[in-house]
């Protein structure tokens, strides 16, 4: 993969940081419920990706671990 294709690291200029700092007072209760549902879905998606990467790494480590007798 070309390095330019990689997403930027999460930092102060990221959309995620902006969402976390957003003023929630203008939102209605229903808007806040929807926001929570969307954030929960994003958390689930992030966890699934993290788990997949962890399992792939473990499989690769097991495949390439050459433990001689």
Secondary structure, 3 states (H helix, E strand, C coil): CCHHHCCCCCCCCCHHHHHHHCCCCCCCHHHHHHHHHHHHHHHHHHHHHHHHHHHHHHHHHHHHCCCCC
